[in-house]
Amino acid sequence: MSTRELTLAALFAALAAVAAIIGRIGVGIVPFSLVPFVVMLTGLILKPRAAALSMTLYLFLGLMGLPIFSSPPYGGIAYITKPTFGFLLGYIFSAYTISKLNQSKNSIFAILSGLMVLYLIGLSYLWFNLNFIMGTTITWIDTIKVGFLPYILPDLGKALAAILIATKVSKRLKSISQ
């Protein structure tokens, strides 16, 4: 990866941290977060490896203890035991998927695919965690009610905003590099 790609990856990791901090609205098991918006922007603007690296860096910094996640304890290795940790893992694969598909498909298809990846990983971990770590019994239907239904419409709104912003930012970045 070039120095430019590494720098952009670091900037998007920082943007994810800021989005998590300013968008901390905790309701229920899964808090509302602005980070999926940044994940979508990352995937639309960066190349696949840089997009995945960016979200990996965000996850790594949070697990090292920086208070950059959306809900308490906001950081640290103990966050792995939180029901929502799967969504953090999903950010890496979602950003990569969006970026990879955005190269050959349209942005809408790329983002919808990335959201599917994010929800698949996040909801699977949520279900597993609640059933086997937290000791509660939750069905797949209830998992979808808790971790998907309240968030899909806001995430689709974030997707639209990400497409509009990424289009303008990508043009600016291309003009700077020429």
C-alpha positions in Angstrom: 0.0 0.0 0.0 1.1 3.5 -0.7 1.8 6.1 1.9 -1.3 7.9 0.7 -3.5 4.8 1.1 -2.1 4.2 4.6 -2.7 7.9 5.6 -6.3 7.7 4.3 -6.9 4.4 6.2 -5.7 6.1 9.4 -7.9 9.1 8.7 -10.9 7.0 8.2 -10.1 5.0 11.4 -10.0 8.3 13.3 -13.3 9.4 11.6 -14.9 6.1 12.8 -13.7 6.9 16.4 -15.1 10.4 16.2 -18.4 9.1 14.8 -18.7 6.6 17.6 -18.0 9.2 20.2 -20.4 11.9 18.9 -23.1 9.4 18.0 -23.4 7.6 21.3 -27.1 7.1 21.7 -27.6 3.9 23.8 -31.0 2.4 23.5 -31.5 -1.3 24.3 -28.9 -4.0 23.6 -27.7 -2.4 20.4 -27.0 1.3 20.5 -27.5 3.7 17.6 -24.2 4.6 16.0 -22.8 6.8 13.3 -19.9 4.3 12.6 -21.8 2.3 9.9 -22.0 5.6 8.0 -18.2 5.9 8.2 -17.8 2.2 7.2 -19.8 2.9 4.1 -17.8 6.0 3.3 -14.6 4.1 3.8 -15.7 1.4 1.5 -16.8 3.8 -1.2 -13.7 5.9 -1.1 -10.8 3.6 -0.2 -9.4 0.6 -2.0 -10.4 -2.8 -0.5 -7.2 -3.4 1.5 -7.1 0.1 2.8 -10.8 0.0 3.7 -10.3 -3.2 5.7 -7.1 -1.9 7.3 -8.9 1.3 8.4 -11.7 -0.6 10.2 -9.1 -3.1 11.6 -7.1 -0.1 13.0 -10.3 1.3 14.6 -11.1 -2.0 16.2 -7.5 -2.5 17.4 -7.3 0.9 19.0 -10.5 0.3 20.8 -9.5 -3.1 22.0 -6.2 -1.6 23.3 -8.3 0.6 25.6 -9.0 3.8 23.8 -12.6 4.9 24.7 -13.7 4.9 21.0 -16.6 2.5 20.9 -20.3 3.5 21.1 -21.3 1.9 24.4 -19.8 1.2 27.8 -17.0 0.3 28.6 -16.2 2.3 25.4 -12.9 0.3 24.9 -10.7 -2.4 26.2 -10.3 -6.1 25.6 -13.4 -6.9 27.7 -15.4 -5.4 24.8 -15.1 -8.8 23.1 -17.7 -10.2 25.6 -20.3 -7.5 24.7 -23.2 -8.6 22.6 -22.5 -6.0 20.0 -18.9 -6.9 19.4 -19.9 -8.8 16.2 -20.9 -5.5 14.6 -17.3 -4.2 15.2 -15.9 -7.2 13.5 -18.5 -6.8 10.8 -17.2 -3.3 10.1 -13.9 -4.7 8.7 -15.6 -7.1 6.3 -18.4 -4.6 5.4 -15.9 -1.9 4.4 -13.9 -4.5 2.3 -17.0 -5.8 0.6 -18.3 -2.3 -0.2 -14.9 -1.3 -1.6 -14.5 -4.5 -3.6 -17.9 -4.4 -5.2 -17.8 -0.6 -5.8 -15.0 -1.2 -8.2 -17.1 -3.3 -10.5 -20.7 -2.7 -9.5 -22.7 0.4 -8.7 -22.5 2.1 -5.3 -26.0 1.1 -4.2 -25.4 -2.6 -4.8 -22.0 -2.4 -3.0 -23.5 -0.7 0.0 -26.5 -3.1 0.3 -24.1 -6.0 0.0 -21.8 -4.5 2.7 -24.8 -3.9 5.0 -25.8 -7.6 4.5 -22.3 -8.6 5.5 -22.4 -6.3 8.5 -25.8 -7.5 9.7 -24.9 -11.2 9.1 -21.8 -11.0 11.3 -23.3 -8.6 13.9 -26.5 -10.5 14.3 -24.8 -13.9 14.4 -22.5 -12.7 17.2 -25.4 -11.0 19.0 -27.4 -14.3 19.0 -24.4 -16.4 20.1 -23.4 -14.0 22.8 -26.8 -13.6 24.3 -27.5 -17.4 24.2 -24.1 -18.7 25.3 -22.2 -15.9 27.1 -24.9 -13.8 28.7 -27.0 -16.9 29.5 -30.3 -15.6 28.1 -32.4 -17.4 25.6 -33.2 -15.5 22.5 -34.5 -16.8 19.2 -33.3 -15.7 15.8 -36.6 -13.8 15.2 -36.0 -11.9 18.5 -32.4 -11.2 17.5 -33.6 -9.7 14.3 -36.2 -7.6 16.2 -33.5 -6.3 18.6 -30.5 -5.9 16.3 -31.9 -5.3 12.8 -35.4 -3.9 12.5 -34.9 -0.7 14.5 -31.7 0.1 12.5 -32.2 -0.9 8.9 -34.1 2.3 7.9 -31.6 4.6 9.6 -28.7 2.6 8.0 -30.4 3.0 4.5 -30.5 6.7 5.2 -26.8 6.7 6.1 -26.2 4.7 2.9 -27.8 7.4 0.8 -25.8 10.1 2.6 -22.6 8.1 2.2 -23.1 7.7 -1.6 -23.7 11.5 -2.0 -20.7 12.5 0.1 -18.4 9.8 -1.3 -19.1 10.9 -4.8 -17.9 14.5 -4.0 -15.0 13.4 -1.9 -13.7 10.9 -4.5 -13.8 13.6 -7.1 -11.8 15.9 -4.9 -9.2 13.2 -4.0 -8.7 12.4 -7.7 -8.2 16.0 -8.6 -5.6 16.3 -5.7 -3.6 13.3 -6.8 -3.4 14.4 -10.5 
